[in-house]
Amino acid sequence: MQAGHASLAAMRILLINPPYLSLTSTWGVGHQVPLGLLSIAGPLADAGHTVRLLDAEARRLSLDSVARAVAAFAPEVVMTGHAGSTPAHATCLATLRAAREAAPGAVTVYGGVHPTYHAAGSLAEAPWLDVVVRGEGEATTLALVEALARGEDPATVPGLVLRRGGQALPTGEAPVIRDLDACRVAWELVEDWDLYRCFGLGRAVVVQFSRGCPHRCSYCGQYQFWVRWRFRTPARMVEEIVTLHRRHGVRFVDLADENPTSSKRLWREFLERLAAERLPVRLFATIRAADIVRDADMLDLYRAAGIVCVLMGIETTDAGTLAAIRKGSTTATDQQAVALLRRHGILSMLGHIVGFEEERAADYWRALRQIRLYDPDLLNAMYVTPHRWSDWTAENAGRRVIQADPTKWDYRHQLLETRHLRPWQVFALVKLTEAVVHLRPRALWRLLRHPDPVTRQCLRWCFRNSARVWLAEVAEFLFRTRFEKAPRTLAEWFGVAAPAAMRPDTVPAGGGRSGAAPGGADAAAAGREPATAPAGRPPSGTPAARRPGLVAAGRIATNRP
């Protein structure tokens, strides 16, 4: 990588959302604004640099079209990253290769969850890649660009991994961003808001109220990646939503937070301020079932603020598995949360993950009966997706990988062998579970006769698009899915001799420390630093749903990295 741009007061920077397409973006939720890239863009634009966003995904551009756009803009820096992260990894690298060919002198930069934990591997895989940004990227990318503009060595910027002498050079840890209000999202770079629609309510946006999670589920890495739970002031968050509605016509907001309800006081203030605005805007949020039960006294406020649907990751209906994965919930709590939401006119979507254990057919039938007892409005059934840095992977290092295609490591495809069932049997049971839950007479009655017209519209949109994804996944399984004939164990797959050796090839920004201990969110809200666990744990699980592009803030809900 060349660092010589000393004569430039400002740099030309192109942010590319790569042309990664999945079944869920094509047939399901559609395309969502690349919040991570826009979050990176805000500080860069405010510093006087010329920044442009090219959303190759939403515009369905080919790599040749991307190359032509790069050549036309003539950037000095090209950055990419994607909410899908691991399944989008190959597309991200291909995008940077096209950019390098179109603009040979441009510095290429890659960020996101996957490159954060696979920085050295990414550099080795792609000779055209110059820099990996680790962890949240707003401050790090700004410091990188300004070092390039001054002709300084980027090795002085913490939070990077550089290509240097054919080797990967980590530059040390970048400090955690303490003031999220100081990080402006460059919404002005969105050229066509009509490309982004969700839940059938018109223009949609993804925003982030907080980062991190105080819980430590073994399969998830939120508490590792974001280091500690942090938040934006409720007034600033509401002000941004108001501006998005009035200036850009946004009518639907997807909260990308891993755990927005960590502080009940701050969450209540946010809802009260938003409800007071009386906007024709609806919200979708991911919230723990335990927090729904905790907030039973303020669920009317949820509804008044515009929350129309809540995704609750119950993950499993088996009490033993809930304890094993450190979920911190119970089946009784999950069922109570669904009932409370329905009582207050809010749709419930359950996230159900199969494959934590090597289930038998009887386990699927028990899970189906339990889910029917919960009586959710919607079900999102997924497959456990292991990553090298997760505690769950280390604990299950003997499980065998039957899906070698990394583009299918997206929570929507079966990856691990189950000794008691063949892959087609697992797939059939999952699809049957989805069909039975959504086609129950009670569910169909709500679909046709829900008393609130907006909620009914959202429910019908979800049902229609879920059916399209269901059919597309069946067709893909029948005609385009192949499994390994000689599967390797997870330990062999990740190239380690023992589970204890499962480590990322670089430590993420923040040192891989865990986030705040339970209760830490309110300590942070009171102005105190939440307690953190000692450093040295293997970074745990991939941050789930809606992860950032150059990792500043999240997305997608359907393609977990």
N, C-alpha and C positions, 0 to 999 in steps of 0.2 A: 504494500500500500504506500502510495506517495503522500507525503504530508505537506507538500509545498503549495500553499495558496496565500503566501504572505502579502501579495499585492491586493487581495480582495477584502473589501470592507464587509461585504455580504456574499453569501453563497447561494447557488441555485440547487434546491433540494427537491427531489421527486420521491414521494411516498407512494408505493405501489401495493394495493391490496391484490394479491396474486389471483389468477384465474382458477381457483380451486372450486370445484363443484361437487356437491354430494347429493345423495338422494333427498335429504331433508331440505337442503337449500333449493333444490330444483322442484320438488313436489310438495314440500311441507311448509315450513315457516317462511320460506323465501329468503331474500338477502337482507342483511342487517348492516347498519352503518358501521364502518370499521373504527370503532371507538378508540382502540389502542393507537392506531396511526394518527387519528385526529388529536388525541391527547399529546402525542409527541409533537405534532405540528404547532400547537398553540405557543409554547415557549420559543420555538424556532422563529415563528412569524413575528412574535413580539420583540425578538432581539434584532429584527430588521432583515432577516434572511428571506429570500424569495422561495416560497414553498408551494408545491402543487400536489394534490391528491389524484392518483389515477386508480379508480376502482375497477380493475380488470375482471373481478368476479361478477359484480352486479351488471356490468356492461357486456358480459360473456365474450371477452376479447380473447383471441388466439395469442400465442406467444409472438407470432409475427407482427400482430397488431400492437402488442406491447412494445416490441422493439422499435416500430415506427414512431410510436408516441414518445419513447425515450429519446430517439434521435431528434425529433422535432423540438423537444424541450431543452435538449443539451444540458443535462444536469451535471453538477460537479460531485454530488452525493446522491446515491440511490439507496433507499431503505425499504425493507419489506418485512412482513411478519403476518401471521394469520391467527384468528381465534381458534381454528381447528388444531393448530400447532403440530402434533405428531402426524396425523393423517395428511396434513397440508405441507409437511416438510419438503417432500420431493418437488412439489409445485413451487414452493418458495425458492428453492435453489435453482430450478429451471428458469424462474422469472429473473433472478439475478444474473444468470448466465446470458439470457437474452439482452439484459440491460448492459452487461459488460461488452458484448459484441456491438451493440448500437452506440455505446458511449465509452470507448476504451479507457479514457482518462478518469472516469468517475470512480469515486470510492464506493464500494458496495458494503452495505451494513445489514445485518440480519438480527432480529430480536424476537422474543416470544418465550413461551414456557419450554418448548423442546430445545431450542438452541441454548437457553440458559443452563440446562443440565447436560447438554451434549455439545458444548462449544468446540472443544478440540476435535471431536468427531466430525462436526459440521465443516470445520476448516479443512480437515484432511479429505473429506468427501468432495469438496467443491473448491478447486484451485482458484476460481474466479471470485471467491468470497474473501473480503479483506478484514472485516470486523464483526464480532458478535457482541451485542449488548446484553448483559445479564441482568435479570430482575426488572423492576419498574424503570421505565426509560426516559421520562421527561428530562430530568436533570442530567443524566448521563449523556444522552444524545446531544443536548445543547452544549455541554462541555466539550464533547468530541468535535462538533462542527466548529466551535470557536477556536479550538486548538488547531484544526486544519486551516482555518481562515488566517490565523496568525503565523502559520508555518511552523508550529511547535510540534514536538513529538507526542502523538496520542498516548504513548505509554505512560504519560504523566496523569492521564484521566482514569480515575478508579471506575470499576464496574464494566470493564471491557475484556475481551480476549482478542488479541491481535495476531496476524500472521507476521512472523519475524524470523527471517533466516530459515524458512521452511518448517518452523515450529510454531506451536500455539503459545502465545505469551499472555498469561493473565496479568491484569494490572492492579489487582487487589479489590477489596470490597468497596462498593459505593454506599454512602450512608442512606438510610431510609428517609424518604421524604416525609417530613413531619407536618407540613402545612399543605394539605390537599387543596385548600381554597386558592393557593397561589398558582396552581396548575390550570391554566385556561385551556378549554377544548376548542379547537379551531373549526367551529361549525360552518364558518363562512366558506370553507373549502368544498363542502358538499355541493355539487353542481346540479343534481337532479334529485330532489327529495322524493319524487314519485317512484324511484327505484326501490324504496324501502317502505314496505307495508307489512303489517302483521296483525293477526286477529281480526282482519276484515273491517277495521275501523279507520282506515286511511293512513296517512303518513305516520311512520313509526320511528322511534329513536331508542338507542341504548344509552343509559346514563349510569353513573356510579356514585352512590352516596357514601359508601365506606369501602375499605379494603381489609382483607384478612378475616380470620375466624379464630375465636378462642378455643375451639374444640379440636380434638386430635384423632379423628377417625383414621384407622390404619391404612385405608385405601386412598386417602385424599391428602393433598399437599398444600392446602391453603395456608395453614399455620406456618409452614416452612417457607413458602415462596414469598408471602407478603410480610413475614417476620412478626408483625404485631397488628392488632386491630386498630385502624385509624379511620377518621371520619371527616366529612365536610360539614361546615356549620349548616344547620337546617335552613336558615334564612337564605344562604347563598344557593343551596340546592334547589329550593323552591323558586327562587328568582330565575335560575337557569331554565327550569321547566316552563315557567311563564313566558320567558323570551322565546323558547323553542316553539311554543304554540302560537304566539302572536306574530312572530317574525317569519316562521317557516311553515306554519300550518300543521304542526305535529299534533296528533290526536291520540297517540298511543305511546306509552313509555314502558320500556323493559328495564327494570332495575337489575344491573349486572352484578350486584353485590353477592358475595358468598354468604354473608350473614348480616343483613342490614339492621336486624333487631337486637344486636348484641347489647346495646344500651337502651333500656325501655324509655328512659327520660328523653334522650335525643330522638328516638323513633317517634315518640308521642309528639314532640315539638314539630318534627318534620310533617307529620300527618295533620296536625292542627293548622299549621301555616298553609299547607296545600289545600286543605278543605276550605279555608277562609277565602281562597282565590276563586272558588266555584267555577273551575275550568271544565270545559267539555272534553276532558282528557282522561283516559283510563290507564291503569297501571297493572303490570304483571310483576310479581316478585317471588323470589325463592326464599322461603322461611322455614325454619325448623318447626316440627309439630309441637315440640315442647314450648316454643315461644308463642305459638298460636293459643295454646292452653293458658299460658301465663297472661296473655293479653285478652282473655275472655271479657274483661270489663271494658275494653276499648275497641271491640271489633266493629261497633257502629261507626267509629271514627275511621277505621280502615275503609269502610264502604263510602263514607262521606268524602274521603280524600280521593276516591276514584279507583281503589283496588278492585279489580274485577276477577282476578284469578291468582291463586297461590300455588306454586309448585312446592311440594314437600317431599324431600328425598327420604322416604321411609326405608329404602334400599332392600329390606327383606322383611318377611313376616315371621321369621323364625327367631324366637327369643335368644336361643343360644348363639346364633350367628350375630345378632345385634350386639351381644356382649363381646364376642370375639373380635369384631371390627371396631370396637370402642365407639359405637354410634351415640351412646348416651341417651337413648330413648327406649320406649317400651311399646308393645303392640297396643296396649290400652290407651296410651297417650296418642298414638297415631290415629286410632279410631275416634277418640274424643275430638281431636283437631278437625277431622273431616266433618263431624256433626256440627261443631261450632261454626265453621265457615258456612255450611248450608243454612244454618239458622239465621245468618246475617246476610244471606244473598250473595255470597262470594263463591266462585267456582273453585273446586279442589282438583289439583292434578297430582297424582302420586308418581314418584320416581321409584321404580322397582328394578333392582339389579339381580340377575341370575348368575350363578357360577362362583359365588364366594366359597361354596362347598361343592363337592362332587355329588350333586343331587341325583336322586332316583325319580322315576315318574311319579311315585306317590308324593314326593316333596312338592312337585309342581301342582298336583291336585290340591294338596293342603294349602298351598299359597293362594291358589285361585279361590278356594272357599273363604279364606281370610280376607282377601281383597274385596270379594263380593260383600262380606260382612261390613267392611269399612264403608262401602257404597260411595266411591269417589265419582266425580263427574268425568274425569279423564285419567288415563293410565299411560305412562311413558315407560315401557319395558326396555331394559338395556342389559348388556353383558358386561361382566367385570373385565376391566382393561388394565393389565399390569404394566407397571413401568419400573425401570431399574432402581429408581430412588425411593420407591415406596416401601413402608414397613410390611405391607401385605405381601408384596412380591418376595421379600426376604423370608417371610414366614411360610411361603408356599413355593419355595424354590424348586421343589420336586415336581410341580405340576408341568404338564407338557404342552408346548405351543403347537397348535395345528393350523394356524393361519399366519403365513409368512409375509403377506402383503401389508406393508406398513400403512397404506392408505385406508385399510380396513380397521386400524386400531382407533376406532372412533366411538366406542361404546354401543355401536349399532350392529356389530358383527361378533360372532362367537370366535374367540381366540384360543381358548384352552380346552384341552381334551377332558371329557368326563368318562370315567371308566365304565359307568353303568348305562350310559346312553350314547348312541351314535349321534354325530352332528345333525343329521336330518331329523332325528327324534327331538333333540333339544330345540331346534328351530321350529318344528311343528308345534311343540308344547308352548313355546313363547307366543307364536302367532295365534294359537287357539286361546291362550289367556287374554290377549289383547281383544280378540273378537268377542269373546264371551262377556268381558267387562263392558265393552262399549255397546253391545247389542242387547243387553238386559232390558226387559220391558220398562223397568223403572228409569233407566238411563234414557231410553228412547222417548218416554213420556216427557222428561225434562227437556229433551232436545226440541220437542214439538210445542210444549206448553209452558215453558219457563215464564213466570209472570213479568220479569223485567225485559223489555225489548232489546236493550243493548247487550245484556248478558246472554240472552237467547241468540243474538246475532253472533257473538263471540263463540258460543258453544257450537253453533252450526258450522262456523268457519273451521274450528278445530276438528270437528268430526269429519268434515269433507276432506280437509287436507291430510288428516291422519289416515283416512282410508286410502288416499292416493299413495302415501308413503308405504302403507301396509302392502298394497298391491305391487308397488315397485320393488320392495324388498323380497317379496315372494318370487317375482320374476328374476331378480338378480341371483337369488339363491339357486334357483333351478337351472339357470343358463350361464351364469358367469362366476360362480363361486367354486373354488377348488381348495382342498385341504391337503396338508402335508401327509405324505405316506409314511415318512420316518420322522415323527415329531421329536424335537429336542426338549429337554427340561428348561425351565426358566433360567436356571443357573447357567446352563450351556448356551442358551439363546443370548444372554447378555455377556457371555464370554468371561465368566468368573469361575473360580475354583470352588468357592463356598459362598453361602448366602451372606456371610458377614462382609464379603468383598464387594457387594453390590453398592457401588458409590457412583455418583455422577463424575464425569471426567473433569468438571470444574465445579467449584462451590458457587452457588448463586449469590447474588448481592444480598448482603445481610448475613452471610456466613453460614447459611443453612440452619440458623437457629430456629427454634420453634417460636410460635407466637405467644401472645399473652395467655396466661393460665386462665381457667374459667373465672369469671368475675373481673378480669382485667379490662374489659371494655368500659365499665363504669369508672374504673380508676383513670383510664385515659380521658374519659369525658370530663372528669373532674380536674384535669390538668396534670395528673400524675402519670409517670411512665408505668405501663403494665409490667408485671414481673415476666421475665422470660426464662425459659428452661436453659440449662447449660448447652453450649455449643457441642458439636461432635456427633449428633444423631445423624443417621443417613437421611437425606431429604425425603420426606414422605409423600407418596402419591401425587399424581398429576393434578394440578388445580382443575377443578371440575368446571363444568359449563360456563360458557361466555368468557373465555380467556382472551387477553389482549393481543393486539397485533405486535407492536414493539413493546409489549407489555407495559402498558400504563394503566389500562383499564379494560374491562372485559366484554364478553360475549357468546357467544353463542350457545345458544342454549343447547343446541342439539348435537353439536360435534365437540365432545369433550376431548382434550388432548391426551 
